Amino acid sequence: MRDLSKIISKMQEFFYPVLKCPMCKEYSEGVCIECKDKLIRFEEITLEHCDTGISLYTYNQAAKDLLSSYKKKKEFAAGEALASLISERLIAEKIRIDFITCAPSSKASLKALGFDHGAHLIKLISKNI
């Protein structure tokens, strides 16, 4: 059943590309400028057991809405917007990437969401960079 849902979703995206902001639903290709301004950039920090770590944005309401649209509402355009934002930052800051991975979703999460959001997101990022 999930495969059929994915096929239908991909066909819809092909014939009717999503040209709306995944956050405010206004006409835009990806996240619109107004919504992008609501996302507060999180600066690079030093982690205890790593050299450095990067968080894209602070977890405010705008970031929460974007993540929720992708994970809970299965709006794949929101996932594409997230991947685009992450890729833009990686490219702009000339961050060298050797390997991209994610923690796999649990069986319960896969059943509830219908897809592995982390794996899908890293595939999109990999294509962009």
All heavy atoms as an XYZ file, in Angstrom:
1019
protein
N       0.827     -1.196      0.000
C       0.000      0.000      0.000
C       0.873      1.263      0.000
O       0.539      2.225     -0.653
C      -0.923     -0.042      1.223
C      -1.974      1.009      1.208
S      -3.080      0.708     -0.154
C      -4.369      1.801      0.225
N       1.987      1.224      0.766
C       2.888      2.380      0.802
C       3.487      2.642     -0.573
O       3.673      3.781     -0.960
C       3.999      2.176      1.821
C       3.585      2.525      3.220
C       4.754      2.390      4.132
N       4.671      1.038      4.689
C       5.653      0.369      5.210
N       6.843      0.894      5.276
N       5.492     -0.826      5.692
N       3.818      1.559     -1.297
C       4.405      1.724     -2.619
C       3.432      2.408     -3.570
O       3.826      3.276     -4.337
C       4.834      0.372     -3.195
C       5.997     -0.238     -2.428
O       6.757      0.535     -1.799
O       6.140     -1.460     -2.456
N       2.172      2.046     -3.497
C       1.152      2.672     -4.336
C       1.021      4.153     -3.989
O       0.922      5.006     -4.873
C      -0.196      1.964     -4.172
C      -1.351      2.527     -5.002
C      -1.029      2.454     -6.490
C      -2.629      1.766     -4.695
N       1.064      4.469     -2.707
C       0.982      5.857     -2.258
C       2.165      6.665     -2.788
O       2.002      7.805     -3.227
C       0.952      5.907     -0.726
O       0.966      7.223     -0.270
N       3.358      6.083     -2.754
C       4.552      6.758     -3.268
C       4.439      6.997     -4.771
O       4.793      8.057     -5.271
C       5.808      5.938     -2.975
C       6.283      6.008     -1.557
C       7.569      5.223     -1.416
C       8.051      5.200      0.013
N       9.287      4.416      0.148
N       3.945      5.989     -5.491
C       3.800      6.100     -6.945
C       2.825      7.216     -7.293
O       3.097      8.051     -8.159
C       3.356      4.751     -7.554
C       4.486      3.731     -7.438
C       2.937      4.932     -9.013
C       4.083      2.312     -7.763
N       1.705      7.241     -6.614
C       0.699      8.281     -6.864
C       1.266      9.656     -6.539
O       1.093     10.610     -7.296
C      -0.593      8.005     -6.060
C      -1.289      6.764     -6.621
C      -1.534      9.208     -6.078
C      -2.436      6.257     -5.775
N       1.975      9.758     -5.417
C       2.584     11.028     -5.020
C       3.593     11.504     -6.062
O       3.607     12.683     -6.434
C       3.257     10.873     -3.656
O       3.923     12.050     -3.293
N       4.439     10.608     -6.547
C       5.439     10.969     -7.550
C       4.783     11.389     -8.869
O       5.238     12.319     -9.527
C       6.407      9.805     -7.800
C       7.326      9.529     -6.642
C       8.287     10.669     -6.444
C       9.227     10.371     -5.298
N      10.043     11.518     -4.959
N       3.704     10.714     -9.250
C       2.991     11.077    -10.476
C       2.376     12.467    -10.338
O       2.431     13.270    -11.271
C       1.924     10.037    -10.799
C       2.502      8.734    -11.314
S       1.259      7.464    -11.618
C       0.250      8.225    -12.854
N       1.798     12.751     -9.172
C       1.221     14.073     -8.939
C       2.291     15.146     -9.002
O       2.077     16.209     -9.589
C       0.524     14.119     -7.580
C      -0.787     13.378     -7.551
C      -1.395     13.359     -6.160
O      -0.688     13.378     -5.161
N      -2.717     13.314     -6.102
N       3.448     14.889     -8.386
C       4.544     15.862     -8.400
C       5.050     16.108     -9.815
O       5.422     17.217    -10.161
C       5.689     15.382     -7.515
C       5.386     15.437     -6.044
C       6.486     14.827     -5.197
O       7.609     14.605     -5.712
O       6.221     14.558     -4.011
N       5.047     15.050    -10.657
C       5.526     15.188    -12.024
C       4.570     16.037    -12.853
O       4.976     16.958    -13.558
C       5.699     13.807    -12.672
C       6.150     13.872    -14.101
C       7.471     14.157    -14.410
C       5.251     13.666    -15.131
C       7.888     14.232    -15.727
C       5.659     13.740    -16.458
C       6.983     14.022    -16.750
N       3.273     15.725    -12.783
C       2.293     16.430    -13.597
C       1.875     17.777    -13.000
O       1.515     18.697    -13.723
C       1.055     15.557    -13.823
C       1.325     14.398    -14.739
C       1.352     13.107    -14.261
C       1.585     14.604    -16.094
C       1.604     12.030    -15.100
C       1.843     13.550    -16.947
C       1.852     12.256    -16.446
N       1.902     17.873    -11.687
C       1.511     19.102    -11.000
C       2.590     19.463     -9.980
O       2.429     19.219     -8.798
C       0.168     18.927    -10.286
C      -0.934     18.445    -11.186
C      -1.356     17.118    -11.153
C      -1.550     19.322    -12.079
C      -2.366     16.671    -11.983
C      -2.557     18.872    -12.908
C      -2.957     17.551    -12.861
O      -3.952     17.112    -13.687
N       3.700     20.047    -10.446
C       4.779     20.358     -9.501
C       4.292     21.311     -8.411
O       3.479     22.192     -8.653
C       5.855     21.017    -10.363
C       5.267     21.237    -11.694
C       3.981     20.485    -11.785
N       4.810     21.085     -7.229
C       4.416     21.891     -6.083
C       5.150     23.229     -6.158
O       6.367     23.279     -6.088
C       4.761     21.169     -4.758
C       4.369     22.028     -3.572
C       4.064     19.828     -4.695
N       4.399     24.285     -6.334
C       4.975     25.616     -6.388
C       4.383     26.462     -5.276
O       3.798     27.513     -5.499
C       4.727     26.260     -7.753
C       5.436     25.598     -8.928
C       5.013     26.223    -10.249
C       6.937     25.698     -8.767
N       4.511     25.945     -4.076
C       4.042     26.698     -2.919
C       5.016     26.489     -1.776
O       5.684     25.464     -1.688
C       2.628     26.288     -2.519
C       2.500     24.846     -2.078
C       1.074     24.509     -1.715
C       0.969     23.058     -1.303
N      -0.347     22.680     -0.888
N       5.088     27.476     -0.937
C       5.942     27.395      0.239
C       5.378     26.320      1.165
O       4.179     26.337      1.467
C       5.972     28.753      0.937
S       6.824     28.738      2.521
N       6.196     25.377      1.620
C       5.677     24.325      2.500
C       5.261     24.834      3.872
O       4.596     24.126      4.617
C       6.835     23.335      2.603
C       8.043     24.094      2.222
C       7.602     25.192      1.313
N       5.603     26.078      4.193
C       5.260     26.612      5.502
C       3.976     27.448      5.465
O       3.056     27.208      6.222
C       6.428     27.441      6.053
C       7.657     26.574      6.312
S       9.130     27.508      6.696
C       8.719     28.176      8.290
N       3.918     28.438      4.559
C       2.756     29.340      4.537
C       1.780     29.022      3.413
O       0.699     29.595      3.343
C       3.206     30.792      4.428
S       3.976     31.206      2.834
N       2.172     28.152      2.500
C       1.361     27.698      1.367
C       1.154     28.767      0.298
O       0.325     28.619     -0.580
C      -0.005     27.149      1.821
C       0.054     26.119      2.923
C       0.897     24.934      2.553
C       0.845     23.886      3.651
N       2.093     23.236      3.891
N       1.907     29.869      0.358
C       1.837     30.897     -0.676
C       2.656     30.448     -1.880
O       3.533     29.602     -1.775
C       2.380     32.236     -0.148
C       1.524     32.859      0.925
C       0.152     33.279      0.441
O       0.034     33.764     -0.706
O      -0.815     33.106      1.209
N       2.392     31.046     -3.049
C       3.103     30.693     -4.267
C       4.598     30.945     -4.103
O       5.018     32.052     -3.802
C       2.560     31.491     -5.451
C       3.290     31.212     -6.737
C       3.011     30.064     -7.466
C       4.275     32.066     -7.204
C       3.691     29.777     -8.633
C       4.968     31.792     -8.373
C       4.668     30.649     -9.080
O       5.351     30.359    -10.226
N       5.383     29.906     -4.272
C       6.834     30.001     -4.166
C       7.426     28.657     -4.561
O       6.808     27.621     -4.369
C       7.238     30.329     -2.726
O       8.630     30.282     -2.584
N       8.624     28.707     -5.088
C       9.335     27.459     -5.343
C      10.236     27.228     -4.143
O      11.241     27.907     -3.965
C      10.152     27.552     -6.626
C      10.753     26.223     -7.024
C      11.382     26.260     -8.400
O      11.119     27.195     -9.154
O      12.157     25.335     -8.689
N       9.852     26.334     -3.276
C      10.561     26.101     -2.028
C      10.082     27.064     -0.954
O       9.013     27.657     -1.065
N      10.881     27.224      0.077
C      10.519     28.108      1.188
C      10.611     29.557      0.704
O      11.618     29.967      0.144
C      11.453     27.888      2.403
C      11.111     28.840      3.529
C      11.365     26.448      2.885
N       9.529     30.323      0.912
C       9.511     31.716      0.467
C      10.429     32.571      1.349
O      10.848     32.153      2.432
C       8.090     32.272      0.484
S       7.385     32.476      2.129
N      10.727     33.756      0.888
C      11.653     34.648      1.590
C      11.140     34.993      2.985
O      11.901     34.999      3.945
C      11.905     35.925      0.763
C      12.657     35.556     -0.516
C      12.694     36.957      1.564
C      12.742     36.669     -1.535
N       9.840     35.277      3.098
C       9.280     35.641      4.407
C       9.429     34.508      5.411
O       9.803     34.733      6.564
C       7.798     36.035      4.277
C       7.567     37.332      3.531
C       7.560     37.155      2.008
O       7.431     36.010      1.516
O       7.716     38.170      1.314
N       9.149     33.290      4.987
C       9.272     32.143      5.895
C      10.735     31.823      6.182
O      11.078     31.433      7.294
C       8.547     30.924      5.322
S       6.748     31.106      5.345
N      11.594     31.994      5.183
C      13.017     31.749      5.393
C      13.568     32.712      6.447
O      14.418     32.348      7.246
C      13.782     31.904      4.079
C      15.141     31.239      4.079
C      15.848     31.425      2.754
C      15.602     30.243      1.849
N      16.473     30.231      0.662
N      13.041     33.942      6.454
C      13.462     34.925      7.457
C      13.030     34.538      8.866
O      13.634     34.970      9.845
C      12.918     36.316      7.118
C      13.624     36.933      5.916
O      14.727     36.464      5.558
O      13.058     37.881      5.341
N      11.981     33.728      8.978
C      11.496     33.281     10.290
C      12.372     32.170     10.868
O      12.343     31.911     12.065
C      10.056     32.784     10.198
C       9.055     33.871      9.884
C       7.677     33.280      9.729
C       6.686     34.329      9.257
N       5.368     33.740      8.969
N      13.116     31.509      9.993
C      14.020     30.463     10.440
C      15.290     31.115     10.957
O      15.971     31.830     10.222
C      14.348     29.505      9.290
C      13.167     28.697      8.756
C      13.539     28.023      7.443
C      12.702     27.677      9.764
N      15.593     30.905     12.214
C      16.758     31.540     12.838
C      17.956     30.614     12.707
O      17.959     29.494     13.217
C      16.478     31.866     14.318
C      15.275     32.801     14.415
C      17.701     32.476     14.973
C      14.730     32.949     15.811
N      18.958     31.100     12.012
C      20.155     30.304     11.753
C      20.885     29.987     13.050
O      21.065     30.835     13.904
C      21.061     31.074     10.807
C      22.229     30.280     10.361
C      22.984     31.052      9.336
N      24.288     30.440      9.199
C      25.087     30.648      8.204
N      24.742     31.464      7.262
N      26.254     30.057      8.147
N      21.283     28.749     13.166
C      22.027     28.280     14.329
C      23.492     28.256     13.946
O      23.879     27.610     12.982
C      21.542     26.877     14.718
C      21.932     26.449     16.092
C      21.096     26.689     17.157
C      23.135     25.812     16.327
C      21.432     26.291     18.434
C      23.491     25.406     17.602
C      22.637     25.653     18.652
N      24.298     28.944     14.684
C      25.722     29.026     14.355
C      26.457     27.752     14.777
O      25.994     27.002     15.622
C      26.351     30.237     15.029
C      25.773     31.552     14.556
C      25.868     31.771     13.053
O      26.878     31.385     12.454
O      24.910     32.321     12.489
N      27.616     27.552     14.204
C      28.443     26.376     14.483
C      28.835     26.356     15.961
O      29.139     27.379     16.547
C      29.686     26.419     13.616
C      30.491     25.154     13.657
C      31.619     25.187     12.655
O      31.361     25.425     11.477
O      32.754     24.966     13.086
N      28.801     25.180     16.540
C      29.177     25.024     17.947
C      30.208     23.903     18.072
O      30.331     23.064     17.190
C      27.955     24.702     18.833
C      27.290     23.389     18.380
C      26.971     25.831     18.838
C      26.257     22.872     19.335
N      30.929     23.901     19.148
C      31.863     22.821     19.422
C      31.172     21.798     20.311
O      30.537     22.148     21.298
C      33.120     23.355     20.131
O      33.712     24.335     19.284
C      34.118     22.259     20.398
N      31.276     20.546     19.936
C      30.677     19.468     20.713
C      31.737     18.830     21.611
O      32.931     18.906     21.329
C      30.078     18.412     19.781
C      29.003     18.919     18.825
C      28.584     17.788     17.900
C      27.805     19.435     19.584
N      31.284     18.191     22.653
C      32.203     17.617     23.642
C      33.109     16.540     23.045
O      34.302     16.520     23.279
C      31.392     17.046     24.804
C      32.250     16.630     25.982
C      31.395     16.199     27.163
O      30.333     16.810     27.377
O      31.791     15.253     27.829
N      32.559     15.627     22.263
C      33.332     14.493     21.750
C      33.582     14.567     20.248
O      33.994     13.602     19.643
C      32.620     13.180     22.082
C      32.447     12.968     23.549
N      33.499     12.706     24.395
C      31.348     13.026     24.336
C      33.057     12.582     25.629
N      31.753     12.779     25.625
N      33.315     15.708     19.643
C      33.540     15.892     18.211
C      34.278     17.198     17.995
O      34.336     18.046     18.878
C      32.203     15.950     17.471
S      31.191     14.479     17.665
N      34.819     17.367     16.807
C      35.473     18.637     16.495
C      34.441     19.756     16.417
O      34.541     20.749     17.100
C      36.238     18.537     15.176
C      37.445     17.631     15.292
O      37.971     17.488     16.412
O      37.839     17.051     14.279
N      33.493     19.595     15.519
C      32.434     20.596     15.378
C      31.136     19.907     15.001
O      31.123     18.774     14.525
C      32.759     21.636     14.287
O      32.940     20.953     13.056
C      33.975     22.457     14.637
N      30.064     20.607     15.205
C      28.755     20.113     14.812
C      27.980     21.250     14.182
O      28.246     22.416     14.451
N      27.056     20.924     13.318
C      26.276     21.951     12.647
C      24.795     21.655     12.830
O      24.345     20.538     12.615
C      26.602     21.992     11.145
C      28.059     22.361     10.931
C      25.688     22.973     10.432
C      28.501     22.230      9.502
N      24.088     22.645     13.243
C      22.631     22.605     13.264
C      22.191     23.663     12.281
O      22.755     24.761     12.251
C      22.087     22.953     14.650
O      21.613     21.829     15.302
N      21.219     23.365     11.470
C      20.799     24.303     10.447
C      20.114     25.521     11.061
O      20.499     26.651     10.816
C      19.867     23.602      9.465
C      19.468     24.388      8.235
C      20.677     24.788      7.425
C      18.514     23.575      7.387
N      19.097     25.284     11.864
C      18.330     26.373     12.465
C      18.002     26.044     13.913
O      17.975     24.883     14.299
C      17.020     26.608     11.703
C      17.242     27.060     10.286
C      17.054     26.196      9.220
C      17.666     28.358     10.016
C      17.277     26.614      7.923
C      17.890     28.773      8.721
C      17.694     27.904      7.676
O      17.932     28.318      6.403
N      17.724     27.084     14.707
C      17.239     26.849     16.061
C      15.838     26.274     15.955
O      15.126     26.503     14.975
C      17.208     28.150     16.893
O      16.360     29.088     16.245
C      18.590     28.726     17.075
N      15.445     25.543     16.952
C      14.142     24.865     16.918
C      13.070     25.827     17.424
O      12.623     25.756     18.552
C      14.197     23.584     17.753
C      13.009     22.673     17.530
C      12.799     22.070     16.307
C      12.112     22.421     18.560
C      11.728     21.231     16.107
C      11.034     21.583     18.366
C      10.847     20.994     17.139
O       9.773     20.161     16.943
N      12.674     26.756     16.551
C      11.583     27.666     16.876
C      10.313     27.177     16.194
O      10.301     26.111     15.570
C      11.943     29.101     16.482
C      12.136     29.274     14.987
O      11.969     28.346     14.199
N      12.513     30.472     14.583
N       9.237     27.937     16.278
C       7.959     27.495     15.715
C       8.035     27.308     14.196
O       7.460     26.368     13.655
C       6.837     28.478     16.076
C       5.446     27.969     15.736
C       5.090     26.690     16.479
O       5.294     26.576     17.675
N       4.543     25.717     15.765
N       8.758     28.185     13.501
C       8.871     28.072     12.046
C       9.570     26.769     11.650
O       9.114     26.056     10.752
C       9.624     29.279     11.488
N      10.677     26.449     12.322
C      11.399     25.205     12.040
C      10.538     23.999     12.391
O      10.506     23.009     11.662
C      12.712     25.167     12.808
N       9.821     24.097     13.501
C       8.939     23.011     13.921
C       7.841     22.765     12.881
O       7.545     21.623     12.539
C       8.324     23.351     15.280
C       7.458     22.266     15.849
C       6.937     22.656     17.222
C       6.011     21.579     17.761
N       5.489     21.923     19.081
N       7.265     23.840     12.353
C       6.214     23.709     11.339
C       6.741     23.062     10.065
O       6.074     22.217      9.461
C       5.610     25.071     11.012
C       4.795     25.653     12.155
O       4.430     24.901     13.085
O       4.527     26.871     12.114
N       7.943     23.449      9.667
C       8.539     22.874      8.458
C       8.815     21.386      8.646
O       8.468     20.565      7.787
C       9.829     23.621      8.095
C      10.532     23.197      6.818
C       9.615     23.350      5.606
C      11.799     24.015      6.621
N       9.403     21.022      9.768
C       9.668     19.605     10.056
C       8.378     18.804     10.170
O       8.279     17.680      9.675
C      10.473     19.469     11.345
C      11.940     19.838     11.253
C      12.560     19.925     12.640
C      12.681     18.839     10.397
N       7.381     19.375     10.815
C       6.097     18.694     10.992
C       5.402     18.463      9.654
O       4.809     17.412      9.426
C       5.202     19.507     11.921
O       3.969     18.870     12.093
N       5.489     19.447      8.764
C       4.898     19.286      7.434
C       5.512     18.097      6.714
O       4.818     17.334      6.051
C       5.114     20.541      6.582
O       4.397     21.617      7.090
N       6.807     17.959      6.869
C       7.508     16.868      6.195
C       7.243     15.522      6.856
O       6.806     14.575      6.203
C       9.006     17.169      6.176
C       9.866     16.060      5.625
C       9.606     15.497      4.381
C      10.948     15.576      6.338
C      10.402     14.492      3.870
C      11.754     14.577      5.834
C      11.470     14.033      4.605
O      12.252     13.027      4.102
N       7.475     15.448      8.155
C       7.387     14.158      8.838
C       5.950     13.697      9.089
O       5.603     12.565      8.787
C       8.124     14.225     10.170
C       9.627     14.259     10.038
C      10.312     14.420     11.367
C      10.066     13.251     12.279
N      10.810     13.346     13.547
N       5.156     14.554      9.636
C       3.819     14.135     10.074
C       2.766     14.239      8.991
O       1.873     13.416      8.895
C       3.373     14.966     11.288
C       4.346     14.959     12.440
C       4.470     13.605     13.080
C       5.359     13.692     14.313
N       6.225     12.595     14.486
N       2.859     15.284      8.163
C       1.855     15.502      7.124
C       2.265     14.909      5.785
O       1.528     14.993      4.811
C       1.563     16.996      6.977
C       0.983     17.601      8.234
C       0.802     19.096      8.082
C       0.360     19.709      9.391
N       0.359     21.182      9.317
N       3.483     14.363      5.737
C       4.023     13.711      4.538
C       4.022     14.622      3.323
O       3.748     14.200      2.212
C       3.255     12.423      4.247
C       3.340     11.424      5.353
C       2.483     10.214      5.077
C       2.453      9.352      6.312
N       1.383      8.398      6.307
N       4.327     15.897      3.542
C       4.461     16.838      2.443
C       5.905     16.776      1.965
O       6.793     17.392      2.546
C       4.081     18.246      2.895
C       2.616     18.389      3.229
C       2.248     19.790      3.681
O       3.081     20.717      3.557
O       1.121     19.958      4.164
N       6.131     16.016      0.908
C       7.488     15.794      0.437
C       8.140     17.073     -0.072
O       9.353     17.186     -0.112
C       7.518     14.683     -0.610
C       7.254     13.330     -0.003
C       5.992     12.772     -0.039
C       8.267     12.649      0.637
C       5.750     11.536      0.549
C       8.036     11.412      1.225
C       6.770     10.857      1.176
N       7.339     18.066     -0.451
C       7.894     19.361     -0.851
C       8.610     20.009      0.333
O       9.618     20.703      0.150
C       6.793     20.274     -1.376
N       8.130     19.790      1.535
C       8.792     20.318      2.735
C      10.139     19.626      2.924
O      11.121     20.258      3.308
C       7.913     20.139      3.964
N      10.197     18.328      2.651
C      11.464     17.601      2.721
C      12.453     18.105      1.685
O      13.639     18.247      1.963
N      11.948     18.386      0.485
C      12.811     18.927     -0.561
C      13.317     20.314     -0.171
O      14.474     20.659     -0.430
C      12.067     18.963     -1.889
C      11.820     17.576     -2.447
C      10.955     17.571     -3.696
O      10.734     18.637     -4.294
O      10.495     16.472     -4.061
N      12.463     21.096      0.477
C      12.871     22.426      0.939
C      13.944     22.299      2.022
O      14.938     23.040      2.006
C      11.666     23.199      1.466
N      13.760     21.369      2.951
C      14.764     21.136      3.992
C      16.097     20.728      3.373
O      17.151     21.252      3.745
C      14.297     20.036      4.947
C      13.340     20.425      6.044
C      12.751     19.181      6.694
C      14.040     21.269      7.081
N      16.052     19.791      2.448
C      17.276     19.322      1.788
C      17.953     20.468      1.052
O      19.182     20.601      1.094
C      16.956     18.184      0.824
N      17.178     21.307      0.422
C      17.726     22.452     -0.294
C      18.395     23.434      0.665
O      19.498     23.923      0.402
C      16.617     23.153     -1.078
O      17.104     24.273     -1.745
N      17.742     23.731      1.797
C      18.309     24.639      2.790
C      19.615     24.086      3.366
O      20.599     24.813      3.523
C      17.307     24.886      3.915
C      16.066     25.707      3.556
C      15.038     25.622      4.674
C      16.437     27.141      3.258
N      19.625     22.797      3.668
C      20.831     22.159      4.205
C      21.947     22.188      3.168
O      23.088     22.558      3.471
C      20.526     20.712      4.653
C      19.584     20.714      5.862
C      21.816     19.954      4.961
C      18.982     19.353      6.189
N      21.613     21.829      1.942
C      22.615     21.806      0.866
C      23.181     23.194      0.611
O      24.393     23.341      0.427
C      21.989     21.257     -0.416
O      21.490     19.961     -0.203
N      22.316     24.209      0.586
C      22.776     25.581      0.371
C      23.800     25.987      1.420
O      24.824     26.595      1.105
C      21.597     26.557      0.420
C      20.715     26.546     -0.792
C      19.470     27.407     -0.614
O      19.416     28.242      0.327
O      18.538     27.238     -1.408
N      23.535     25.639      2.665
C      24.464     26.017      3.740
C      25.779     25.252      3.614
O      26.850     25.834      3.783
C      23.835     25.756      5.096
C      24.799     26.084      6.224
C      24.163     26.645      7.419
N      25.150     26.973      8.434
C      24.921     26.879      9.717
N      23.746     26.502     10.151
N      25.848     27.180     10.585
N      25.699     23.975      3.318
C      26.920     23.183      3.160
C      27.789     23.723      2.030
O      29.005     23.839      2.165
C      26.577     21.716      2.910
C      25.922     20.960      4.059
C      25.465     19.588      3.594
C      26.873     20.841      5.237
N      27.150     24.072      0.932
C      27.886     24.589     -0.232
C      28.427     25.983      0.062
O      29.591     26.280     -0.226
C      26.976     24.576     -1.480
C      26.697     23.120     -1.899
C      27.615     25.353     -2.627
C      25.582     22.955     -2.913
N      27.598     26.853      0.648
C      28.018     28.230      0.937
C      29.198     28.282      1.896
O      30.100     29.108      1.738
C      26.847     29.025      1.511
N      29.199     27.407      2.871
C      30.284     27.406      3.859
C      31.432     26.480      3.456
O      32.360     26.271      4.231
C      29.728     27.039      5.232
C      28.761     28.088      5.744
C      28.343     27.876      7.178
O      29.014     27.106      7.890
O      27.351     28.484      7.585
N      31.334     25.911      2.260
C      32.382     25.039      1.715
C      32.735     23.922      2.696
O      33.904     23.630      2.941
C      33.607     25.848      1.327
C      33.312     26.834      0.225
C      34.517     27.643     -0.141
C      34.125     28.567     -1.260
N      34.669     29.870     -1.184
N      31.698     23.321      3.247
C      31.888     22.222      4.193
C      32.083     20.934      3.397
O      31.252     20.576      2.572
C      30.692     22.113      5.155
C      30.596     23.393      5.992
C      30.818     20.880      6.039
C      29.347     23.509      6.815
N      33.169     20.285      3.644
C      33.506     19.041      2.939
C      32.758     17.880      3.584
O      32.840     17.674      4.793
C      35.009     18.811      3.001
C      35.457     17.662      2.158
C      36.984     17.636      2.081
N      37.353     16.294      1.711
C      37.915     15.412      2.543
N      38.195     15.759      3.776
N      38.212     14.207      2.133
N      32.068     17.131      2.763
C      31.293     15.992      3.247
C      31.905     14.715      2.685
O      32.060     14.567      1.481
C      29.814     16.082      2.787
C      29.168     17.372      3.268
C      29.028     14.870      3.234
C      29.028     17.492      4.752
N      32.264     13.796      3.572
C      32.788     12.506      3.147
C      31.710     11.430      3.165
O      31.758     10.480      2.395
C      33.934     12.068      4.069
C      35.145     12.973      3.958
O      35.451     13.418      2.834
O      35.777     13.249      4.988
N      30.752     11.602      4.059
C      29.787     10.530      4.286
C      28.510     11.140      4.861
O      28.577     11.997      5.731
C      30.391      9.539      5.293
C      29.599      8.287      5.490
C      29.610      7.287      4.536
C      28.863      8.106      6.638
C      28.890      6.128      4.727
C      28.139      6.949      6.836
C      28.163      5.950      5.871
N      27.373     10.706      4.365
C      26.087     11.169      4.887
C      25.308      9.948      5.349
O      25.177      8.970      4.618
C      25.253     11.903      3.822
C      25.993     13.128      3.303
C      23.905     12.311      4.383
C      25.296     13.827      2.166
N      24.799     10.014      6.551
C      24.010      8.908      7.083
C      22.948      9.451      8.038
O      22.931     10.634      8.339
C      24.903      7.882      7.803
O      24.130      6.714      8.095
C      25.500      8.446      9.073
N      22.091      8.579      8.462
C      21.069      8.964      9.431
C      20.769      7.761     10.319
O      21.115      6.628      9.987
C      19.792      9.426      8.731
S      18.927      8.116      7.859
N      20.139      8.027     11.434
C      19.670      6.940     12.295
C      18.404      6.386     11.649
O      17.510      7.152     11.293
C      19.373      7.465     13.692
N      18.330      5.085     11.447
C      17.127      4.536     10.802
C      15.900      4.703     11.689
O      15.990      4.708     12.916
C      17.472      3.053     10.604
C      18.571      2.773     11.557
C      19.296      4.058     11.794
N      14.760      4.879     11.037
C      13.505      4.994     11.770
C      13.156      3.658     12.404
O      13.484      2.594     11.862
C      12.374      5.406     10.831
O      12.576      6.709     10.356
N      12.496      3.722     13.525
C      12.055      2.493     14.179
C      10.914      1.868     13.377
O      10.293      2.529     12.537
C      11.570      2.807     15.596
O      10.393      3.593     15.540
N      10.634      0.610     13.648
C       9.533     -0.068     12.964
C       8.212      0.633     13.248
O       7.375      0.782     12.364
C       9.467     -1.532     13.379
C      10.589     -2.366     12.814
C      10.471     -3.821     13.213
C      11.654     -4.602     12.670
N      11.587     -6.016     13.034
N       8.044      1.098     14.485
C       6.808      1.801     14.850
C       6.678      3.111     14.080
O       5.598      3.457     13.591
C       6.771      2.068     16.355
N       7.798      3.828     13.946
C       7.788      5.088     13.208
C       7.524      4.847     11.720
O       6.767      5.581     11.089
C       9.122      5.814     13.389
O       9.149      7.011     12.684
N       8.170      3.832     11.171
C       7.925      3.489      9.769
C       6.462      3.159      9.523
O       5.876      3.577      8.525
C       8.795      2.303      9.345
C      10.253      2.604      9.044
C      11.022      1.313      8.821
C      10.366      3.502      7.836
N       5.878      2.434     10.443
C       4.471      2.059     10.306
C       3.572      3.286     10.426
O       2.634      3.457      9.652
C       4.095      1.021     11.364
C       2.720      0.450     11.183
C       2.446     -0.676     12.167
C       1.063     -1.257     11.919
N       0.771     -2.353     12.818
N       3.878      4.158     11.360
C       3.045      5.343     11.583
C       3.191      6.367     10.457
O       2.202      6.928      9.996
C       3.394      5.987     12.923
N       4.437      6.609     10.022
C       4.689      7.638      9.014
C       4.572      7.123      7.588
O       4.256      7.863      6.678
C       6.077      8.249      9.220
C       6.322      8.960     10.543
C       7.778      9.409     10.635
C       5.389     10.144     10.712
N       4.891      5.857      7.392
C       4.809      5.278      6.057
C       6.092      5.407      5.245
O       6.163      4.936      4.120
N       7.101      6.072      5.801
C       8.380      6.204      5.111
C       9.460      6.557      6.123
O       9.169      7.002      7.223
C       8.306      7.258      4.000
C       8.248      8.687      4.488
C       9.327      9.526      4.310
C       7.118      9.196      5.101
C       9.292     10.845      4.741
C       7.061     10.511      5.525
C       8.146     11.335      5.352
N      10.703      6.333      5.737
C      11.844      6.671      6.583
C      12.283      8.082      6.203
O      12.972      8.293      5.203
C      12.980      5.672      6.372
C      14.137      5.866      7.333
O      14.292      6.979      7.878
O      14.902      4.907      7.532
N      11.855      9.060      6.980
C      12.095     10.460      6.651
C      13.581     10.804      6.625
O      14.025     11.585      5.794
C      11.343     11.380      7.614
C      11.734     11.186      9.042
N      11.221     10.172      9.816
C      12.605     11.851      9.817
C      11.760     10.236     11.018
N      12.598     11.246     11.053
N      14.365     10.224      7.502
C      15.807     10.504      7.527
C      16.502      9.998      6.278
O      17.302     10.709      5.666
N      16.197      8.771      5.886
C      16.810      8.190      4.689
C      16.412      8.971      3.440
O      17.237      9.229      2.558
C      16.406      6.723      4.556
N      15.147      9.363      3.382
C      14.670     10.148      2.241
C      15.388     11.492      2.179
O      15.813     11.942      1.113
C      13.152     10.332      2.338
C      12.569     11.100      1.206
N      12.161     12.397      1.345
C      12.346     10.753     -0.081
C      11.696     12.828      0.187
N      11.797     11.852     -0.696
N      15.541     12.129      3.327
C      16.181     13.441      3.384
C      17.646     13.370      2.959
O      18.114     14.216      2.185
C      16.066     14.026      4.795
C      16.464     15.477      4.969
C      15.603     16.403      4.125
C      16.358     15.874      6.434
N      18.382     12.351      3.413
C      19.797     12.278      3.028
C      19.968     11.937      1.550
O      20.934     12.359      0.938
C      20.625     11.327      3.926
C      20.132      9.910      3.850
C      20.679     11.830      5.337
C      21.029      8.916      4.544
N      19.011     11.234      0.976
C      19.066     10.991     -0.480
C      18.938     12.312     -1.234
O      19.653     12.554     -2.216
C      17.972     10.023     -0.916
C      18.250      8.587     -0.563
C      17.115      7.691     -1.002
C      17.324      6.286     -0.488
N      16.187      5.410     -0.787
N      18.015     13.152     -0.780
C      17.830     14.457     -1.426
C      19.066     15.327     -1.269
O      19.511     15.986     -2.224
C      16.602     15.166     -0.841
C      15.247     14.515     -1.101
C      14.166     15.229     -0.291
C      14.926     14.518     -2.569
N      19.647     15.344     -0.087
C      20.850     16.145      0.157
C      22.005     15.638     -0.704
O      22.727     16.425     -1.299
C      21.232     16.124      1.654
C      20.148     16.824      2.490
C      22.592     16.786      1.881
C      20.275     16.601      3.972
N      22.141     14.322     -0.786
C      23.213     13.731     -1.596
C      23.109     14.149     -3.045
O      24.121     14.428     -3.693
C      23.169     12.203     -1.503
O      23.426     11.776     -0.191
N      21.896     14.209     -3.562
C      21.705     14.635     -4.957
C      22.103     16.099     -5.140
O      22.646     16.471     -6.166
C      20.250     14.448     -5.375
C      19.849     13.017     -5.581
C      18.394     12.916     -5.958
C      17.953     11.463     -6.043
N      16.515     11.345     -6.329
N      21.823     16.910     -4.142
C      22.121     18.339     -4.236
C      23.605     18.665     -4.133
O      24.074     19.614     -4.756
C      21.370     19.128     -3.152
C      19.892     19.167     -3.381
O      19.403     18.901     -4.476
N      19.155     19.505     -2.343
N      24.336     17.897     -3.328
C      25.746     18.237     -3.132
C      26.645     17.268     -3.854
O      27.821     17.425     -3.935
C      26.129     18.347     -1.637
C      25.917     17.038     -0.895
C      25.344     19.460     -0.980
C      26.518     17.035      0.494
